Amino acid sequence: MAPCPKIYTLSSGSSGNCVFVSSGSTSILVDVGISERATQKLLCEIGSSLDSIDAIFITHEHTDHIKGLEVILKHRNIPVYLPLGCLDFLPCGIDRSGLYGMDNSGFSMSVGDIGVEAFKTPHDSAASVGYTFTIGERKFGVATDMGYVTSQVAEALCGCEKIIIEANYEKSMLENGPYSKFLKERIVSSKGHLENSECAKIIAYLSLEGGTDTFLLAHLSEQNNSPSCALETIGRYLKDHQINARLLVASRNSPSLLVNT
């Protein structure tokens, strides 16, 4: 049977992140930053279940990416792959027997009929990666939690048909917002998060050079961004450069479809 890719964000933002990737016969989660119960509920909404998950891939060890991992592993024997540098920074209650520490700089493997490639991302964690998934002849990407777009990130995402990409904050909203000076400096640093205008630039590049046709904007800050602001800033840049890419915004706490065909 030919693969039928199905990709959703289940949750996206500082309150928790989780992405579902399926070929039809193999299913993967990227991050489990929400509770086991919430993960199961959202999977059921898209016609799946934790019982159908073949592997979990973690981008990094921050709580909004691993919150549900401990309880999920208590109840299910699902292999978990993550950068090696993150292992020592996981909560002590997490069962290590099913964890596989991988090369921090990136790695390649297959789970069922899905090809997985990890690439290093610049973030203030012990280690951090993004992922691309090859299903049949099609390639998709997930890249969030990065202070800027490195050449390695751009190269890894080039050629993806559709991408989940971080659009974390709007510069003016962050500057005038309630966050402390320390937190603002952390966010804008080279190991922080990606700003809307910088997101627009990599979208333009990947659309022109890599042929990507759809971008799902993810990990939006609740305080320093909004769906309308992200769409306006990025959409204006694309329009000014005559780039016709489709922009979607991932919901904070409900499934958002990237592809289902």
PyRosetta script that sets phi, psi and omega in degrees:
from pyrosetta import init, pose_from_sequence

init()
pose = pose_from_sequence("MAPCPKIYTLSSGSSGNCVFVSSGSTSILVDVGISERATQKLLCEIGSSLDSIDAIFITHEHTDHIKGLEVILKHRNIPVYLPLGCLDFLPCGIDRSGLYGMDNSGFSMSVGDIGVEAFKTPHDSAASVGYTFTIGERKFGVATDMGYVTSQVAEALCGCEKIIIEANYEKSMLENGPYSKFLKERIVSSKGHLENSECAKIIAYLSLEGGTDTFLLAHLSEQNNSPSCALETIGRYLKDHQINARLLVASRNSPSLLVNT")
pose.set_psi(1, 133.2)
pose.set_omega(1, -179.1)
pose.set_phi(2, -67.7)
pose.set_psi(2, 142.3)
pose.set_omega(2, 178.8)
pose.set_phi(3, -59.6)
pose.set_psi(3, 146.6)
pose.set_omega(3, 176.8)
pose.set_phi(4, -128.9)
pose.set_psi(4, 88.3)
pose.set_omega(4, -174.8)
pose.set_phi(5, -59.0)
pose.set_psi(5, 140.0)
pose.set_omega(5, 178.7)
pose.set_phi(6, -142.5)
pose.set_psi(6, 116.2)
pose.set_omega(6, -176.3)
pose.set_phi(7, -133.5)
pose.set_psi(7, 128.8)
pose.set_omega(7, 177.5)
pose.set_phi(8, -135.1)
pose.set_psi(8, 148.9)
pose.set_omega(8, 155.6)
pose.set_phi(9, -87.2)
pose.set_psi(9, 132.3)
pose.set_omega(9, 176.5)
pose.set_phi(10, -89.9)
pose.set_psi(10, -34.5)
pose.set_omega(10, 178.6)
pose.set_phi(11, -152.9)
pose.set_psi(11, 146.0)
pose.set_omega(11, -175.4)
pose.set_phi(12, -152.5)
pose.set_psi(12, 123.0)
pose.set_omega(12, 179.1)
pose.set_phi(13, 138.5)
pose.set_psi(13, -179.8)
pose.set_omega(13, -176.3)
pose.set_phi(14, -65.4)
pose.set_psi(14, -16.3)
pose.set_omega(14, 177.9)
pose.set_phi(15, -83.2)
pose.set_psi(15, -10.6)
pose.set_omega(15, 177.8)
pose.set_phi(16, 152.5)
pose.set_psi(16, 142.0)
pose.set_omega(16, -176.9)
pose.set_phi(17, -130.9)
pose.set_psi(17, 137.2)
pose.set_omega(17, 178.3)
pose.set_phi(18, -159.7)
pose.set_psi(18, 132.0)
pose.set_omega(18, -179.4)
pose.set_phi(19, -124.3)
pose.set_psi(19, 137.2)
pose.set_omega(19, 177.6)
pose.set_phi(20, -107.8)
pose.set_psi(20, 128.8)
pose.set_omega(20, 178.7)
pose.set_phi(21, -129.6)
pose.set_psi(21, 126.2)
pose.set_omega(21, -179.3)
pose.set_phi(22, -139.6)
pose.set_psi(22, 147.4)
pose.set_omega(22, 174.1)
pose.set_phi(23, -99.6)
pose.set_psi(23, -5.8)
pose.set_omega(23, -172.0)
pose.set_phi(24, 107.5)
pose.set_psi(24, -38.2)
pose.set_omega(24, 178.3)
pose.set_phi(25, -112.2)
pose.set_psi(25, -18.4)
pose.set_omega(25, 178.6)
pose.set_phi(26, -127.6)
pose.set_psi(26, 137.6)
pose.set_omega(26, -179.9)
pose.set_phi(27, -131.0)
pose.set_psi(27, 139.3)
pose.set_omega(27, -174.6)
pose.set_phi(28, -133.3)
pose.set_psi(28, 148.0)
pose.set_omega(28, 167.6)
pose.set_phi(29, -111.3)
pose.set_psi(29, 139.5)
pose.set_omega(29, 169.4)
pose.set_phi(30, -106.8)
pose.set_psi(30, 111.5)
pose.set_omega(30, -177.9)
pose.set_phi(31, 68.7)
pose.set_psi(31, 150.3)
pose.set_omega(31, 174.6)
pose.set_phi(32, -138.8)
pose.set_psi(32, 70.3)
pose.set_omega(32, -176.0)
pose.set_phi(33, -88.1)
pose.set_psi(33, 13.2)
pose.set_omega(33, 175.0)
pose.set_phi(34, -126.5)
pose.set_psi(34, 166.7)
pose.set_omega(34, -175.4)
pose.set_phi(35, -63.5)
pose.set_psi(35, 161.9)
pose.set_omega(35, 176.3)
pose.set_phi(36, -57.8)
pose.set_psi(36, -44.3)
pose.set_omega(36, -178.1)
pose.set_phi(37, -62.2)
pose.set_psi(37, -44.6)
pose.set_omega(37, 179.8)
pose.set_phi(38, -66.3)
pose.set_psi(38, -39.5)
pose.set_omega(38, 178.5)
pose.set_phi(39, -61.4)
pose.set_psi(39, -46.4)
pose.set_omega(39, 179.5)
pose.set_phi(40, -62.7)
pose.set_psi(40, -43.0)
pose.set_omega(40, -179.2)
pose.set_phi(41, -61.2)
pose.set_psi(41, -46.0)
pose.set_omega(41, -177.6)
pose.set_phi(42, -70.2)
pose.set_psi(42, -35.5)
pose.set_omega(42, 175.3)
pose.set_phi(43, -63.2)
pose.set_psi(43, -41.3)
pose.set_omega(43, 178.3)
pose.set_phi(44, -61.8)
pose.set_psi(44, -34.3)
pose.set_omega(44, 179.4)
pose.set_phi(45, -63.5)
pose.set_psi(45, -27.1)
pose.set_omega(45, 179.5)
pose.set_phi(46, -104.9)
pose.set_psi(46, 13.2)
pose.set_omega(46, 175.0)
pose.set_phi(47, 84.2)
pose.set_psi(47, 24.9)
pose.set_omega(47, 179.0)
pose.set_phi(48, -129.2)
pose.set_psi(48, -167.4)
pose.set_omega(48, -177.3)
pose.set_phi(49, -164.2)
pose.set_psi(49, 156.4)
pose.set_omega(49, 174.1)
pose.set_phi(50, -60.6)
pose.set_psi(50, -27.4)
pose.set_omega(50, 178.5)
pose.set_phi(51, -66.7)
pose.set_psi(51, -17.2)
pose.set_omega(51, -179.1)
pose.set_phi(52, -98.3)
pose.set_psi(52, 0.0)
pose.set_omega(52, -177.0)
pose.set_phi(53, -81.7)
pose.set_psi(53, 126.8)
pose.set_omega(53, -177.5)
pose.set_phi(54, -91.7)
pose.set_psi(54, -22.8)
pose.set_omega(54, -179.9)
pose.set_phi(55, -165.5)
pose.set_psi(55, 155.6)
pose.set_omega(55, 174.0)
pose.set_phi(56, -121.5)
pose.set_psi(56, 133.6)
pose.set_omega(56, 176.2)
pose.set_phi(57, -116.1)
pose.set_psi(57, 126.5)
pose.set_omega(57, -178.0)
pose.set_phi(58, -103.3)
pose.set_psi(58, 135.8)
pose.set_omega(58, 177.9)
pose.set_phi(59, -81.0)
pose.set_psi(59, -42.0)
pose.set_omega(59, 178.1)
pose.set_phi(60, -167.1)
pose.set_psi(60, 177.1)
pose.set_omega(60, -166.2)
pose.set_phi(61, -92.3)
pose.set_psi(61, 5.2)
pose.set_omega(61, 179.3)
pose.set_phi(62, -64.7)
pose.set_psi(62, 148.4)
pose.set_omega(62, -171.3)
pose.set_phi(63, -55.9)
pose.set_psi(63, -37.0)
pose.set_omega(63, -177.8)
pose.set_phi(64, -72.5)
pose.set_psi(64, 5.3)
pose.set_omega(64, 176.4)
pose.set_phi(65, -122.7)
pose.set_psi(65, -10.9)
pose.set_omega(65, -177.1)
pose.set_phi(66, -132.8)
pose.set_psi(66, 8.2)
pose.set_omega(66, -173.1)
pose.set_phi(67, -51.0)
pose.set_psi(67, -42.1)
pose.set_omega(67, -175.6)
pose.set_phi(68, -88.4)
pose.set_psi(68, -1.8)
pose.set_omega(68, -170.4)
pose.set_phi(69, -64.6)
pose.set_psi(69, -44.2)
pose.set_omega(69, -176.3)
pose.set_phi(70, -58.5)
pose.set_psi(70, -48.7)
pose.set_omega(70, -176.9)
pose.set_phi(71, -71.5)
pose.set_psi(71, -38.7)
pose.set_omega(71, 178.4)
pose.set_phi(72, -59.2)
pose.set_psi(72, -43.5)
pose.set_omega(72, -178.1)
pose.set_phi(73, -73.0)
pose.set_psi(73, -21.5)
pose.set_omega(73, 174.4)
pose.set_phi(74, -69.7)
pose.set_psi(74, -29.6)
pose.set_omega(74, -173.8)
pose.set_phi(75, -104.3)
pose.set_psi(75, -16.9)
pose.set_omega(75, -174.3)
pose.set_phi(76, -141.6)
pose.set_psi(76, 147.7)
pose.set_omega(76, 179.8)
pose.set_phi(77, -98.0)
pose.set_psi(77, 76.5)
pose.set_omega(77, -179.5)
pose.set_phi(78, -110.2)
pose.set_psi(78, 124.7)
pose.set_omega(78, 177.1)
pose.set_phi(79, -65.4)
pose.set_psi(79, 139.8)
pose.set_omega(79, -177.9)
pose.set_phi(80, -122.3)
pose.set_psi(80, 126.6)
pose.set_omega(80, -179.9)
pose.set_phi(81, -113.1)
pose.set_psi(81, 134.9)
pose.set_omega(81, -177.9)
pose.set_phi(82, -157.4)
pose.set_psi(82, 161.0)
pose.set_omega(82, 177.6)
pose.set_phi(83, -59.3)
pose.set_psi(83, 138.7)
pose.set_omega(83, -176.2)
pose.set_phi(84, -56.1)
pose.set_psi(84, -37.8)
pose.set_omega(84, -176.8)
pose.set_phi(85, -63.7)
pose.set_psi(85, -18.3)
pose.set_omega(85, -178.5)
pose.set_phi(86, -81.5)
pose.set_psi(86, -20.6)
pose.set_omega(86, -170.1)
pose.set_phi(87, -56.6)
pose.set_psi(87, -45.7)
pose.set_omega(87, -176.5)
pose.set_phi(88, -72.0)
pose.set_psi(88, -8.3)
pose.set_omega(88, -176.8)
pose.set_phi(89, -109.0)
pose.set_psi(89, 7.0)
pose.set_omega(89, 175.9)
pose.set_phi(90, -79.9)
pose.set_psi(90, 151.5)
pose.set_omega(90, 175.8)
pose.set_phi(91, -54.8)
pose.set_psi(91, 143.3)
pose.set_omega(91, -174.0)
pose.set_phi(92, -65.3)
pose.set_psi(92, -19.9)
pose.set_omega(92, -179.0)
pose.set_phi(93, -76.8)
pose.set_psi(93, -10.2)
pose.set_omega(93, -178.4)
pose.set_phi(94, -75.9)
pose.set_psi(94, 128.1)
pose.set_omega(94, 178.4)
pose.set_phi(95, -65.9)
pose.set_psi(95, 116.7)
pose.set_omega(95, -177.8)
pose.set_phi(96, -80.1)
pose.set_psi(96, -11.7)
pose.set_omega(96, -171.5)
pose.set_phi(97, -65.0)
pose.set_psi(97, -26.7)
pose.set_omega(97, -179.5)
pose.set_phi(98, -103.6)
pose.set_psi(98, 12.9)
pose.set_omega(98, -178.6)
pose.set_phi(99, -97.4)
pose.set_psi(99, 139.9)
pose.set_omega(99, 179.4)
pose.set_phi(100, -125.5)
pose.set_psi(100, 107.3)
pose.set_omega(100, 178.4)
pose.set_phi(101, -77.2)
pose.set_psi(101, 125.8)
pose.set_omega(101, -175.1)
pose.set_phi(102, -113.3)
pose.set_psi(102, 169.7)
pose.set_omega(102, -178.1)
pose.set_phi(103, -56.9)
pose.set_psi(103, 126.5)
pose.set_omega(103, -178.8)
pose.set_phi(104, -60.9)
pose.set_psi(104, -27.8)
pose.set_omega(104, -175.9)
pose.set_phi(105, -85.8)
pose.set_psi(105, -6.3)
pose.set_omega(105, 179.3)
pose.set_phi(106, 133.5)
pose.set_psi(106, 158.3)
pose.set_omega(106, -179.8)
pose.set_phi(107, -159.6)
pose.set_psi(107, 163.5)
pose.set_omega(107, 178.9)
pose.set_phi(108, -131.0)
pose.set_psi(108, 142.2)
pose.set_omega(108, 177.2)
pose.set_phi(109, -164.7)
pose.set_psi(109, 178.9)
pose.set_omega(109, 175.7)
pose.set_phi(110, -129.5)
pose.set_psi(110, 144.0)
pose.set_omega(110, 170.5)
pose.set_phi(111, -125.0)
pose.set_psi(111, 111.3)
pose.set_omega(111, -173.5)
pose.set_phi(112, 56.9)
pose.set_psi(112, -126.0)
pose.set_omega(112, -179.4)
pose.set_phi(113, -100.4)
pose.set_psi(113, 21.0)
pose.set_omega(113, 176.7)
pose.set_phi(114, -110.6)
pose.set_psi(114, 122.5)
pose.set_omega(114, 173.7)
pose.set_phi(115, -85.8)
pose.set_psi(115, 132.2)
pose.set_omega(115, -176.6)
pose.set_phi(116, -120.5)
pose.set_psi(116, 131.5)
pose.set_omega(116, 173.6)
pose.set_phi(117, -130.2)
pose.set_psi(117, 130.2)
pose.set_omega(117, 177.1)
pose.set_phi(118, -104.6)
pose.set_psi(118, 146.2)
pose.set_omega(118, 177.8)
pose.set_phi(119, -137.4)
pose.set_psi(119, 145.8)
pose.set_omega(119, -175.2)
pose.set_phi(120, -68.6)
pose.set_psi(120, 138.8)
pose.set_omega(120, 175.4)
pose.set_phi(121, -124.8)
pose.set_psi(121, 146.3)
pose.set_omega(121, -178.0)
pose.set_phi(122, -85.1)
pose.set_psi(122, 107.3)
pose.set_omega(122, -177.5)
pose.set_phi(123, -148.2)
pose.set_psi(123, 156.8)
pose.set_omega(123, -175.6)
pose.set_phi(124, -85.4)
pose.set_psi(124, 63.1)
pose.set_omega(124, 177.9)
pose.set_phi(125, -133.6)
pose.set_psi(125, 173.4)
pose.set_omega(125, -179.6)
pose.set_phi(126, -59.8)
pose.set_psi(126, -36.9)
pose.set_omega(126, 174.2)
pose.set_phi(127, -163.1)
pose.set_psi(127, 156.6)
pose.set_omega(127, -177.2)
pose.set_phi(128, -154.3)
pose.set_psi(128, 138.2)
pose.set_omega(128, 179.2)
pose.set_phi(129, -138.2)
pose.set_psi(129, 159.0)
pose.set_omega(129, 166.0)
pose.set_phi(130, -110.4)
pose.set_psi(130, 175.8)
pose.set_omega(130, -176.4)
pose.set_phi(131, -137.3)
pose.set_psi(131, 148.9)
pose.set_omega(131, 163.9)
pose.set_phi(132, -120.4)
pose.set_psi(132, 149.8)
pose.set_omega(132, -178.3)
pose.set_phi(133, -128.2)
pose.set_psi(133, 126.7)
pose.set_omega(133, 177.4)
pose.set_phi(134, -105.8)
pose.set_psi(134, 120.6)
pose.set_omega(134, 179.8)
pose.set_phi(135, -124.2)
pose.set_psi(135, 110.8)
pose.set_omega(135, -172.2)
pose.set_phi(136, 63.2)
pose.set_psi(136, -124.7)
pose.set_omega(136, 178.8)
pose.set_phi(137, -98.0)
pose.set_psi(137, 8.0)
pose.set_omega(137, -173.6)
pose.set_phi(138, -110.4)
pose.set_psi(138, 146.2)
pose.set_omega(138, -176.5)
pose.set_phi(139, -128.1)
pose.set_psi(139, 136.9)
pose.set_omega(139, -178.2)
pose.set_phi(140, -132.1)
pose.set_psi(140, 155.0)
pose.set_omega(140, -176.1)
pose.set_phi(141, -131.0)
pose.set_psi(141, 153.5)
pose.set_omega(141, 174.0)
pose.set_phi(142, -133.1)
pose.set_psi(142, 118.1)
pose.set_omega(142, -178.4)
pose.set_phi(143, -143.4)
pose.set_psi(143, 105.1)
pose.set_omega(143, 177.2)
pose.set_phi(144, -134.8)
pose.set_psi(144, 175.4)
pose.set_omega(144, 175.8)
pose.set_phi(145, 56.2)
pose.set_psi(145, 64.1)
pose.set_omega(145, 177.6)
pose.set_phi(146, -145.5)
pose.set_psi(146, 135.6)
pose.set_omega(146, -178.2)
pose.set_phi(147, -71.6)
pose.set_psi(147, -29.8)
pose.set_omega(147, 176.1)
pose.set_phi(148, -157.7)
pose.set_psi(148, 170.2)
pose.set_omega(148, -178.1)
pose.set_phi(149, -96.7)
pose.set_psi(149, 111.2)
pose.set_omega(149, 178.2)
pose.set_phi(150, -79.0)
pose.set_psi(150, 167.1)
pose.set_omega(150, 176.4)
pose.set_phi(151, -64.0)
pose.set_psi(151, -32.3)
pose.set_omega(151, 178.1)
pose.set_phi(152, -66.0)
pose.set_psi(152, -41.4)
pose.set_omega(152, 177.6)
pose.set_phi(153, -62.7)
pose.set_psi(153, -48.9)
pose.set_omega(153, -178.8)
pose.set_phi(154, -60.2)
pose.set_psi(154, -42.3)
pose.set_omega(154, -179.6)
pose.set_phi(155, -65.8)
pose.set_psi(155, -41.3)
pose.set_omega(155, -179.1)
pose.set_phi(156, -64.5)
pose.set_psi(156, -37.7)
pose.set_omega(156, -176.7)
pose.set_phi(157, -83.1)
pose.set_psi(157, -18.1)
pose.set_omega(157, -177.7)
pose.set_phi(158, -63.5)
pose.set_psi(158, 128.4)
pose.set_omega(158, -178.5)
pose.set_phi(159, 98.6)
pose.set_psi(159, -5.4)
pose.set_omega(159, 175.3)
pose.set_phi(160, -72.5)
pose.set_psi(160, 137.7)
pose.set_omega(160, 178.3)
pose.set_phi(161, -71.1)
pose.set_psi(161, -42.6)
pose.set_omega(161, -179.7)
pose.set_phi(162, -142.1)
pose.set_psi(162, 147.3)
pose.set_omega(162, -172.9)
pose.set_phi(163, -139.2)
pose.set_psi(163, 138.2)
pose.set_omega(163, 166.5)
pose.set_phi(164, -92.4)
pose.set_psi(164, 117.8)
pose.set_omega(164, -171.1)
pose.set_phi(165, -129.9)
pose.set_psi(165, 142.9)
pose.set_omega(165, -179.7)
pose.set_phi(166, -72.6)
pose.set_psi(166, 133.8)
pose.set_omega(166, 168.8)
pose.set_phi(167, -135.1)
pose.set_psi(167, 77.7)
pose.set_omega(167, -165.5)
pose.set_phi(168, -76.9)
pose.set_psi(168, -44.0)
pose.set_omega(168, -173.4)
pose.set_phi(169, -147.4)
pose.set_psi(169, 158.5)
pose.set_omega(169, 172.6)
pose.set_phi(170, -102.3)
pose.set_psi(170, 127.1)
pose.set_omega(170, -172.1)
pose.set_phi(171, -52.4)
pose.set_psi(171, -48.2)
pose.set_omega(171, -176.7)
pose.set_phi(172, -65.9)
pose.set_psi(172, -36.0)
pose.set_omega(172, 179.4)
pose.set_phi(173, -67.7)
pose.set_psi(173, -39.9)
pose.set_omega(173, 178.7)
pose.set_phi(174, -66.7)
pose.set_psi(174, -46.3)
pose.set_omega(174, -177.7)
pose.set_phi(175, -60.2)
pose.set_psi(175, -37.3)
pose.set_omega(175, -176.4)
pose.set_phi(176, -99.3)
pose.set_psi(176, 6.5)
pose.set_omega(176, -175.6)
pose.set_phi(177, -89.2)
pose.set_psi(177, -176.2)
pose.set_omega(177, -172.3)
pose.set_phi(178, -83.8)
pose.set_psi(178, -5.0)
pose.set_omega(178, -175.6)
pose.set_phi(179, -65.7)
pose.set_psi(179, 153.3)
pose.set_omega(179, 176.6)
pose.set_phi(180, -69.1)
pose.set_psi(180, 161.6)
pose.set_omega(180, 177.6)
pose.set_phi(181, -58.3)
pose.set_psi(181, -41.7)
pose.set_omega(181, -179.8)
pose.set_phi(182, -60.0)
pose.set_psi(182, -47.0)
pose.set_omega(182, -177.7)
pose.set_phi(183, -67.8)
pose.set_psi(183, -39.2)
pose.set_omega(183, 176.9)
pose.set_phi(184, -60.5)
pose.set_psi(184, -43.7)
pose.set_omega(184, -180.0)
pose.set_phi(185, -65.4)
pose.set_psi(185, -36.4)
pose.set_omega(185, 177.5)
pose.set_phi(186, -63.6)
pose.set_psi(186, -43.7)
pose.set_omega(186, -177.2)
pose.set_phi(187, -65.2)
pose.set_psi(187, -41.4)
pose.set_omega(187, -175.6)
pose.set_phi(188, -84.9)
pose.set_psi(188, -5.1)
pose.set_omega(188, -178.0)
pose.set_phi(189, -68.7)
pose.set_psi(189, 169.7)
pose.set_omega(189, -179.9)
pose.set_phi(190, -68.7)
pose.set_psi(190, -9.6)
pose.set_omega(190, 175.5)
pose.set_phi(191, -118.6)
pose.set_psi(191, 25.6)
pose.set_omega(191, -179.5)
pose.set_phi(192, -99.0)
pose.set_psi(192, -116.3)
pose.set_omega(192, -176.6)
pose.set_phi(193, -130.7)
pose.set_psi(193, 166.8)
pose.set_omega(193, -174.3)
pose.set_phi(194, -93.7)
pose.set_psi(194, 128.2)
pose.set_omega(194, -179.5)
pose.set_phi(195, -83.8)
pose.set_psi(195, 155.9)
pose.set_omega(195, -175.0)
pose.set_phi(196, -53.7)
pose.set_psi(196, -46.6)
pose.set_omega(196, -176.4)
pose.set_phi(197, -67.4)
pose.set_psi(197, -33.4)
pose.set_omega(197, 176.5)
pose.set_phi(198, -72.4)
pose.set_psi(198, -35.5)
pose.set_omega(198, 174.2)
pose.set_phi(199, -60.8)
pose.set_psi(199, -41.8)
pose.set_omega(199, -180.0)
pose.set_phi(200, -58.7)
pose.set_psi(200, -39.7)
pose.set_omega(200, -177.6)
pose.set_phi(201, -66.5)
pose.set_psi(201, -43.8)
pose.set_omega(201, -179.8)
pose.set_phi(202, -71.5)
pose.set_psi(202, -32.3)
pose.set_omega(202, 175.0)
pose.set_phi(203, -62.5)
pose.set_psi(203, -44.3)
pose.set_omega(203, 178.9)
pose.set_phi(204, -60.4)
pose.set_psi(204, -45.0)
pose.set_omega(204, -179.7)
pose.set_phi(205, -62.7)
pose.set_psi(205, -47.8)
pose.set_omega(205, -176.8)
pose.set_phi(206, -68.9)
pose.set_psi(206, -29.4)
pose.set_omega(206, 176.4)
pose.set_phi(207, -70.0)
pose.set_psi(207, -45.8)
pose.set_omega(207, -177.1)
pose.set_phi(208, -75.9)
pose.set_psi(208, -45.4)
pose.set_omega(208, -173.2)
pose.set_phi(209, -92.2)
pose.set_psi(209, -28.9)
pose.set_omega(209, -175.1)
pose.set_phi(210, -109.2)
pose.set_psi(210, -8.5)
pose.set_omega(210, 177.6)
pose.set_phi(211, 76.2)
pose.set_psi(211, 15.8)
pose.set_omega(211, 178.7)
pose.set_phi(212, -67.0)
pose.set_psi(212, 132.1)
pose.set_omega(212, -175.7)
pose.set_phi(213, -105.4)
pose.set_psi(213, -18.0)
pose.set_omega(213, -176.1)
pose.set_phi(214, -141.3)
pose.set_psi(214, 137.3)
pose.set_omega(214, 179.0)
pose.set_phi(215, -128.2)
pose.set_psi(215, 126.9)
pose.set_omega(215, 175.0)
pose.set_phi(216, -100.5)
pose.set_psi(216, 108.4)
pose.set_omega(216, -177.4)
pose.set_phi(217, -72.6)
pose.set_psi(217, 126.2)
pose.set_omega(217, -170.8)
pose.set_phi(218, -130.6)
pose.set_psi(218, 169.3)
pose.set_omega(218, 176.8)
pose.set_phi(219, 56.6)
pose.set_psi(219, 38.0)
pose.set_omega(219, 176.6)
pose.set_phi(220, -67.7)
pose.set_psi(220, 135.0)
pose.set_omega(220, 176.2)
pose.set_phi(221, -70.4)
pose.set_psi(221, 135.3)
pose.set_omega(221, 178.3)
pose.set_phi(222, -70.4)
pose.set_psi(222, -31.6)
pose.set_omega(222, -177.7)
pose.set_phi(223, -90.4)
pose.set_psi(223, -32.0)
pose.set_omega(223, -167.8)
pose.set_phi(224, -116.7)
pose.set_psi(224, 14.9)
pose.set_omega(224, 178.7)
pose.set_phi(225, -161.0)
pose.set_psi(225, 172.2)
pose.set_omega(225, 173.6)
pose.set_phi(226, -155.0)
pose.set_psi(226, 156.9)
pose.set_omega(226, 177.5)
pose.set_phi(227, -55.1)
pose.set_psi(227, -43.5)
pose.set_omega(227, -178.4)
pose.set_phi(228, -65.6)
pose.set_psi(228, -39.1)
pose.set_omega(228, 180.0)
pose.set_phi(229, -67.3)
pose.set_psi(229, -46.5)
pose.set_omega(229, 179.4)
pose.set_phi(230, -60.6)
pose.set_psi(230, -45.7)
pose.set_omega(230, 179.8)
pose.set_phi(231, -63.7)
pose.set_psi(231, -38.4)
pose.set_omega(231, -177.9)
pose.set_phi(232, -69.7)
pose.set_psi(232, -47.6)
pose.set_omega(232, -179.0)
pose.set_phi(233, -63.0)
pose.set_psi(233, -48.6)
pose.set_omega(233, -176.8)
pose.set_phi(234, -72.9)
pose.set_psi(234, -41.7)
pose.set_omega(234, 179.2)
pose.set_phi(235, -61.9)
pose.set_psi(235, -38.9)
pose.set_omega(235, 179.0)
pose.set_phi(236, -64.6)
pose.set_psi(236, -42.3)
pose.set_omega(236, 178.9)
pose.set_phi(237, -62.9)
pose.set_psi(237, -44.2)
pose.set_omega(237, -180.0)
pose.set_phi(238, -64.9)
pose.set_psi(238, -40.4)
pose.set_omega(238, 178.4)
pose.set_phi(239, -63.9)
pose.set_psi(239, -42.5)
pose.set_omega(239, 179.4)
pose.set_phi(240, -62.8)
pose.set_psi(240, -28.0)
pose.set_omega(240, -179.4)
pose.set_phi(241, -103.9)
pose.set_psi(241, 12.4)
pose.set_omega(241, 175.9)
pose.set_phi(242, 54.6)
pose.set_psi(242, 47.0)
pose.set_omega(242, 179.2)
pose.set_phi(243, -110.6)
pose.set_psi(243, 126.6)
pose.set_omega(243, -174.0)
pose.set_phi(244, -107.6)
pose.set_psi(244, 68.7)
pose.set_omega(244, 176.5)
pose.set_phi(245, -101.9)
pose.set_psi(245, 147.6)
pose.set_omega(245, 178.7)
pose.set_phi(246, -84.7)
pose.set_psi(246, 130.2)
pose.set_omega(246, 179.6)
pose.set_phi(247, -112.5)
pose.set_psi(247, 131.3)
pose.set_omega(247, 174.4)
pose.set_phi(248, -126.4)
pose.set_psi(248, 161.8)
pose.set_omega(248, 178.2)
pose.set_phi(249, -123.2)
pose.set_psi(249, 129.8)
pose.set_omega(249, 179.3)
pose.set_phi(250, -75.1)
pose.set_psi(250, 134.4)
pose.set_omega(250, 176.7)
pose.set_phi(251, -70.7)
pose.set_psi(251, 150.0)
pose.set_omega(251, -179.8)
pose.set_phi(252, -68.2)
pose.set_psi(252, -38.6)
pose.set_omega(252, -172.2)
pose.set_phi(253, -142.5)
pose.set_psi(253, 28.1)
pose.set_omega(253, 174.0)
pose.set_phi(254, -147.1)
pose.set_psi(254, 159.2)
pose.set_omega(254, -176.7)
pose.set_phi(255, -62.5)
pose.set_psi(255, 139.3)
pose.set_omega(255, 175.2)
pose.set_phi(256, -127.6)
pose.set_psi(256, 124.4)
pose.set_omega(256, -173.6)
pose.set_phi(257, -81.9)
pose.set_psi(257, 129.9)
pose.set_omega(257, 169.2)
pose.set_phi(258, -100.6)
pose.set_psi(258, -46.6)
pose.set_omega(258, 179.1)
pose.set_phi(259, -152.6)
pose.set_psi(259, 143.8)
pose.set_omega(259, 176.5)
pose.set_phi(260, -153.0)
pose.set_psi(260, 63.1)
pose.set_omega(260, -179.8)
pose.set_phi(261, -162.7)
pose.dump_pdb("model.pdb")
